[in-house]
Amino acid sequence: MGRKNKKKKKSSRARSHQHKASPRKTGPHKTGSHRNRSVNKSALKVANALELQKQGRPVEAEKIYDEVLKKEPDNAEALHFKGIAAYQTGRHELAIEVIKKSISIAPGIPETYSNLSLSQYSLGRFDDAVISARKAIELNPSFFQAHNNLGTILMEMENPEGAIATYTRALELKPDFPDAWYNISRAYCSMNMINDAIISIRKAIDIEPDREDFYHTLVACFKMGLPDKGGNRLRIELEKCLEIEQVSTFDLRRIVSVFLRLALKAGETAEQIGENSPDAWAYDMLSGRLPNILKDNLLMVFMEKEILIEQEMEELLGCMRKSFLVYASDETRIKPDIAELCTSFLVSLALQTFLNEYVYLETVDETKAVEILEDEINNLLSQDENLSLSLIFRIIVYATYRPLFSAKFKDALSEKIVKRGRAAFSDGLAKLIERQIMEPEQEKEIKK
């Protein structure tokens, strides 16, 4: 452990067995072997304070511990939990001081050493933290949280091999411990063991599928390489990653592009769509013959967040947009079930064209058709109080060519928003209203 102690920001999950920073975790374990524990008022006060800590109220809990310690300065349990409260509020020097005092009174409690190691780790005193964590494990070899915490310290000391060994031991003791799977994945990543890293983070996700930090680690793995086996799980994971606000779509572009190329090979090309004319493809929709690309959720999620630069994909989307325009130009032939099936894809296409500032090629006929569609929507909005499915469909098709904030019917649509509220609109139209009307208006206000 010859590395010189150095204060350093934490990069892995060091978890106290006594408290958990995340509400998903269990509260403090009771340490019933403290020497001075008895059924008295002080013990009841400590128990009440412990409940406050479980609720995330360490400041209130600490006041009660102080009351107990004023009368019983050698109450090891109150000292220990006061140290945890100090750790929870970032006062690590105080935490070390009072936890060490607790240890001097009751030296045989493994949890106390483990929590001492966390405060030492937080101050960058890694050698001391290792000693404390190892002492906790010596006192209780089955203490899986202490093994996990030791691994985190070793990672900070640039010893990923040692960290992997201790995380592995933690997982042998508790295979459903998601933080240990998360941590061992990061350790594998640091050693460029990508397949092991992906297998491990997937284990964490299987246990807690809603943890966004797990998906951030998955993205980090994907940036370094793909798993040995892809398939449907990889596609679902990519969709989930893209839905997370903080995930950069640029980091996933290379992998998503692989799937998009596969989708293009399996589906129709721009040439096939335009073989007879966009009208023919539009009338195919009337018969319910929808191409698979309209149901490709990964493509739709990606289109909403990142500009597609593949020429073949751009040509395909341009042809599809034209076909939808042809289909929407005659309101009488719009089938509600077909319109509903196409809406999600159309919304994604409208957001994609909005992102890339409508750079797709547009013929003179398309320009005229868009102008006619705009006038018809404007007239219908003044009559259609309930916004029929066919009208919503036509508005979304229009948004694939022009931003809604510049439309003639923008004021009429905005008036309906004010009257009925955003929640009254379909999810797709509500999303477009947010991105193409409300956000640009907010930006204007900020610039004033």
C-alpha positions in Angstrom: 0.0 0.0 0.0 3.0 2.2 -0.5 1.0 4.9 -2.4 1.2 8.3 -0.7 -2.1 9.4 0.7 -3.7 12.0 -1.4 -7.1 13.7 -1.2 -9.1 12.7 -4.3 -12.6 12.9 -5.5 -14.5 9.6 -5.3 -15.1 7.8 -8.5 -16.7 4.5 -7.3 -19.6 3.6 -5.0 -18.3 3.3 -1.5 -21.3 2.3 0.5 -21.7 2.5 4.3 -23.4 -0.6 5.8 -24.8 1.7 8.4 -26.5 4.1 6.1 -27.1 4.3 2.3 -27.0 7.5 0.3 -29.7 6.1 -1.9 -33.2 5.6 -0.6 -33.2 2.2 -2.5 -31.0 0.8 0.2 -31.7 -0.5 3.7 -31.1 1.6 6.8 -28.6 1.1 9.6 -27.8 -2.3 10.9 -28.2 -2.6 14.6 -24.9 -3.4 16.5 -26.2 -5.0 19.6 -22.8 -5.9 21.1 -21.8 -2.5 22.4 -20.8 -2.9 26.0 -22.9 -0.2 27.6 -26.1 -1.0 25.8 -29.1 -1.4 28.1 -32.8 -1.0 28.1 -33.0 2.6 29.4 -34.0 6.0 28.2 -30.6 6.5 26.5 -31.1 3.4 24.4 -34.6 4.5 23.4 -33.2 7.9 22.4 -30.5 6.3 20.3 -33.1 4.0 18.6 -35.3 7.1 17.8 -32.3 9.0 16.4 -31.4 6.0 14.3 -34.9 6.1 12.8 -34.3 9.7 11.8 -31.1 8.7 10.1 -32.9 6.1 8.1 -35.3 8.9 7.0 -32.3 11.0 5.8 -32.4 13.4 8.7 -28.9 13.1 10.2 -28.7 16.6 11.6 -31.8 16.0 13.8 -30.4 12.6 14.8 -27.0 14.1 15.8 -28.7 16.4 18.3 -30.2 13.5 20.1 -26.9 11.6 20.1 -25.3 14.8 21.7 -28.0 14.7 24.4 -27.2 11.1 25.2 -23.4 11.8 25.1 -23.8 14.7 27.5 -25.0 12.3 30.2 -23.1 9.2 28.9 -19.8 10.4 27.2 -18.7 6.8 26.8 -21.8 5.5 25.1 -20.1 3.7 22.2 -23.3 3.2 20.2 -24.2 6.9 20.4 -20.6 7.8 19.4 -20.6 5.4 16.5 -23.9 6.7 15.1 -22.9 10.3 15.7 -19.9 9.6 13.5 -22.1 8.3 10.8 -24.2 11.5 11.0 -21.0 13.5 10.7 -20.1 11.4 7.6 -23.5 11.9 6.1 -23.1 15.7 6.4 -19.5 15.8 5.0 -17.7 16.4 8.3 -15.2 13.5 7.9 -12.6 14.7 10.5 -15.3 14.7 13.2 -16.6 11.4 12.0 -13.1 9.8 12.3 -12.6 11.4 15.8 -15.9 10.1 17.3 -15.8 6.7 15.6 -12.3 6.1 16.8 -13.5 7.0 20.3 -16.3 4.4 19.9 -13.8 1.8 18.8 -11.6 2.5 21.9 -14.6 1.7 24.1 -16.0 -1.2 22.1 -13.2 -2.5 19.8 -14.9 -5.7 18.5 -17.6 -4.2 16.3 -16.8 -4.7 12.5 -19.4 -2.1 11.3 -17.5 0.6 13.3 -14.3 -0.1 11.5 -16.0 -0.2 8.1 -17.6 3.2 8.7 -14.3 4.6 9.9 -12.7 3.4 6.6 -15.4 5.4 4.6 -14.5 8.7 6.3 -10.8 8.0 5.8 -11.4 7.3 2.2 -13.4 10.5 1.8 -10.4 12.5 3.0 -8.0 10.6 0.6 -6.3 8.7 3.5 -6.4 5.5 1.5 -3.7 3.5 3.4 -5.6 4.1 6.7 -8.9 3.3 5.0 -7.5 -0.1 3.8 -6.4 -0.9 7.3 -9.8 -0.1 8.7 -11.7 -2.0 6.0 -9.4 -5.1 6.5 -10.0 -5.0 10.2 -13.8 -5.0 9.6 -13.4 -8.1 7.4 -11.1 -9.8 9.9 -13.8 -9.4 12.6 -16.5 -10.5 10.2 -15.2 -12.4 7.0 -18.8 -12.5 5.7 -19.2 -8.7 5.8 -19.9 -8.2 2.1 -20.3 -4.4 2.3 -16.8 -4.1 3.8 -15.4 -6.2 0.9 -17.1 -3.9 -1.5 -15.8 -0.8 0.2 -12.3 -2.2 0.3 -12.5 -2.7 -3.5 -13.5 0.9 -4.0 -10.5 2.1 -2.0 -8.1 -0.2 -3.9 -9.5 1.2 -7.2 -8.6 4.7 -6.0 -5.1 3.4 -5.2 -4.9 2.2 -8.9 -5.0 -1.5 -8.0 -7.9 -2.8 -10.2 -6.7 -6.4 -9.8 -7.0 -6.2 -6.1 -10.3 -4.4 -6.4 -11.7 -7.1 -8.6 -10.7 -9.8 -6.1 -12.5 -8.1 -3.3 -15.6 -7.3 -5.3 -15.6 -10.9 -6.4 -15.6 -12.0 -2.7 -18.4 -9.5 -2.0 -20.5 -11.1 -4.8 -19.7 -14.6 -3.6 -21.2 -13.6 -0.3 -24.2 -11.7 -1.8 -24.7 -12.4 -5.5 -27.7 -9.9 -5.7 -25.6 -6.9 -4.6 -26.0 -4.4 -7.4 -23.4 -1.9 -6.3 -20.7 -4.6 -6.3 -21.6 -5.6 -9.8 -21.5 -1.9 -10.8 -18.1 -1.5 -9.2 -16.5 -4.6 -10.6 -17.8 -3.5 -14.1 -15.9 -0.3 -13.7 -12.8 -2.1 -12.6 -13.0 -4.4 -15.6 -13.4 -1.3 -17.8 -10.3 0.2 -16.4 -8.4 -2.9 -17.5 -10.0 -2.9 -21.0 -11.8 -6.2 -20.2 -14.9 -5.0 -22.1 -16.9 -8.3 -22.3 -16.5 -8.9 -18.5 -17.4 -5.3 -17.8 -20.6 -5.5 -19.9 -21.6 -8.9 -18.3 -21.1 -7.3 -14.9 -23.1 -4.1 -15.4 -25.9 -6.1 -17.0 -26.1 -8.1 -13.8 -26.5 -4.9 -11.9 -29.2 -3.7 -14.3 -31.0 -7.0 -14.0 -31.2 -6.4 -10.2 -32.1 -2.7 -10.3 -33.2 -1.9 -13.9 -34.1 1.8 -13.1 -30.7 2.9 -11.9 -29.5 5.6 -14.4 -25.9 5.4 -13.2 -25.7 1.8 -14.3 -26.7 2.8 -17.9 -24.0 5.5 -17.8 -21.4 2.8 -17.1 -22.9 0.7 -19.9 -22.4 3.6 -22.3 -18.8 3.8 -21.1 -18.4 0.1 -21.9 -20.0 0.5 -25.4 -17.7 3.4 -26.2 -14.8 0.9 -25.8 -16.3 -2.0 -27.6 -19.4 -4.2 -28.3 -20.2 -7.3 -26.3 -19.5 -10.7 -27.9 -23.2 -11.2 -28.3 -25.5 -8.4 -29.4 -29.1 -9.2 -30.4 -32.3 -7.9 -29.0 -31.0 -7.1 -25.5 -28.3 -4.8 -26.9 -31.0 -3.0 -29.0 -33.2 -2.5 -25.9 -30.3 -1.3 -23.8 -29.4 1.3 -26.5 -33.0 2.6 -26.5 -32.9 2.9 -22.7 -29.5 4.7 -22.8 -30.8 7.2 -25.4 -33.8 8.0 -23.2 -31.6 9.2 -20.3 -31.2 12.9 -20.4 -27.5 13.1 -19.5 -26.3 10.4 -22.0 -24.6 11.8 -25.0 -26.0 10.5 -28.2 -22.7 11.1 -29.8 -21.1 8.4 -27.6 -23.6 5.9 -29.0 -23.6 7.0 -32.6 -21.1 4.3 -33.8 -23.1 1.5 -32.3 -26.5 2.8 -33.3 -25.3 3.2 -36.8 -24.6 -0.5 -37.0 -28.2 -1.2 -36.2 -29.4 1.4 -38.6 -27.4 -0.1 -41.5 -29.0 -3.5 -40.6 -32.4 -1.9 -40.6 -31.7 -0.5 -44.1 -30.6 -3.8 -45.4 -33.7 -5.5 -44.0 -36.2 -2.8 -45.1 -37.0 -0.7 -48.1 -34.6 1.7 -49.7 -35.3 5.1 -51.1 -35.2 3.7 -54.6 -37.8 1.0 -53.7 -40.1 3.6 -52.2 -39.8 5.8 -55.2 -39.9 3.0 -57.7 -43.4 3.7 -58.8 -43.9 7.1 -57.0 -44.4 8.3 -53.4 -48.1 8.0 -54.2 -47.8 4.2 -54.6 -46.0 3.9 -51.2 -48.7 6.1 -49.6 -51.5 3.9 -51.0 -49.6 0.9 -49.6 -50.2 2.4 -46.2 -53.9 2.6 -47.0 -53.8 -1.1 -47.3 -52.1 -1.5 -44.0 -48.8 -2.6 -45.6 -46.4 -0.7 -43.2 -42.6 -1.1 -43.6 -40.7 -2.4 -40.5 -38.8 0.8 -40.3 -41.9 2.6 -39.1 -41.8 0.4 -36.0 -38.1 0.6 -35.3 -38.1 2.2 -31.8 -34.3 2.5 -31.7 -34.3 4.6 -34.9 -37.1 6.7 -33.5 -35.4 7.4 -30.2 -32.2 8.3 -32.0 -33.9 10.6 -34.5 -35.3 12.7 -31.7 -31.9 13.4 -30.2 -29.2 13.2 -32.9 -28.9 14.4 -36.5 -28.6 11.4 -38.9 -25.7 12.0 -41.2 -25.8 8.8 -43.2 -26.7 9.7 -46.8 -28.7 6.6 -47.5 -30.8 7.1 -44.4 -31.3 10.8 -45.3 -32.5 9.8 -48.7 -34.8 7.2 -47.3 -36.4 9.6 -44.8 -36.8 12.2 -47.5 -38.8 9.8 -49.6 -40.9 8.7 -46.6 -41.6 12.3 -45.7 -42.8 12.9 -49.3 -45.0 9.8 -49.1 -46.6 10.9 -45.9 -47.3 14.3 -47.4 -49.1 12.7 -50.3 -51.1 10.5 -47.9 -52.0 13.5 -45.7 -53.0 15.8 -48.6 -56.4 14.1 -48.9 -58.1 14.0 -45.5 -60.8 11.7 -46.8 -58.4 8.8 -47.3 -56.6 9.0 -43.9 -57.5 5.8 -42.0 -57.5 6.4 -38.2 -55.8 3.0 -37.4 -53.0 3.7 -40.0 -52.6 7.3 -38.8 -52.2 6.0 -35.2 -49.7 3.4 -36.1 -47.6 6.0 -38.0 -47.8 8.8 -35.5 -44.8 7.8 -33.3 -42.5 7.5 -36.3 -43.8 10.8 -37.8 -43.2 12.7 -34.6 -39.6 11.3 -34.6 -39.2 12.4 -38.2 -40.5 15.8 -37.5 -38.1 16.2 -34.6 -35.2 15.0 -36.8 -36.0 17.5 -39.6 -36.3 20.2 -36.9 -32.9 19.2 -35.5 -31.2 19.3 -38.9 -33.0 22.6 -39.9 -35.0 21.0 -42.7 -32.1 20.4 -45.0 -33.8 17.6 -46.9 -34.3 18.2 -50.6 -37.8 19.5 -51.4 -39.4 19.6 -54.9 -41.7 22.4 -56.2 -44.6 20.1 -55.9 -43.9 19.4 -52.3 -43.6 23.1 -51.5 -47.0 23.7 -53.0 -48.5 20.7 -51.2 -47.2 21.9 -47.9 -48.7 25.4 -48.4 -52.1 23.9 -49.2 -51.8 21.6 -46.2 -51.0 24.6 -44.0 -54.1 26.5 -45.2 -56.3 23.5 -44.7 -55.0 22.9 -41.1 -55.5 26.6 -40.3 -59.2 26.4 -41.4 -59.8 23.1 -39.7 -58.3 24.3 -36.4 -61.0 27.0 -36.2 -63.7 24.4 -36.6 -62.3 21.2 -35.0 -62.7 21.8 -31.2 -61.6 18.2 -30.3 -58.6 17.9 -32.6 -59.5 14.7 -34.5 -56.9 12.0 -35.1 -56.7 12.9 -38.8 -56.1 16.6 -38.0 -53.4 15.7 -35.5 -51.8 13.4 -38.1 -51.8 16.3 -40.7 -50.3 18.7 -38.2 -47.5 16.3 -37.5 -46.9 15.7 -41.2 -46.7 19.5 -41.7 -44.1 19.6 -38.9 -41.8 17.3 -40.9 -41.5 20.1 -43.4 -41.8 23.3 -41.4 -41.5 24.2 -37.7 -44.8 24.7 -35.9 -43.7 28.0 -34.5 -43.7 29.5 -38.0 -47.0 28.0 -39.2 -50.1 30.2 -40.0 -52.0 28.1 -37.5 -49.5 28.5 -34.7 -51.7 31.0 -32.8 -54.8 28.8 -33.2 -52.9 25.8 -32.0 -51.4 27.8 -29.1 -54.9 29.0 -28.1 -56.0 25.4 -27.8 -53.0 24.7 -25.6 -53.9 27.6 -23.3 -57.6 26.5 -23.2 -57.1 22.8 -22.7 -53.6 22.4 -21.3 -50.7 20.4 -22.8 -51.9 17.2 -21.1 -55.1 17.2 -23.2 -53.1 16.6 -26.4 -51.8 13.2 -27.6 -48.2 12.4 -26.4 -46.8 12.8 -29.9 -48.4 16.2 -30.6 -47.6 17.4 -27.0 -43.9 16.5 -27.6 -43.9 18.5 -30.9 -45.6 21.5 -29.3 -43.0 21.4 -26.5 -40.0 21.3 -28.9 -41.3 23.4 -31.8 -43.4 26.0 -30.1 -42.8 26.3 -26.4 -39.0 25.9 -26.3 -38.4 28.4 -29.1 -40.7 30.9 -27.4 -38.8 30.5 -24.1 -35.5 31.0 -25.9 -36.9 34.3 -27.3 -37.9 35.5 -23.9 -34.4 34.7 -22.5 -32.8 36.7 -25.3 -34.9 39.8 -24.6 
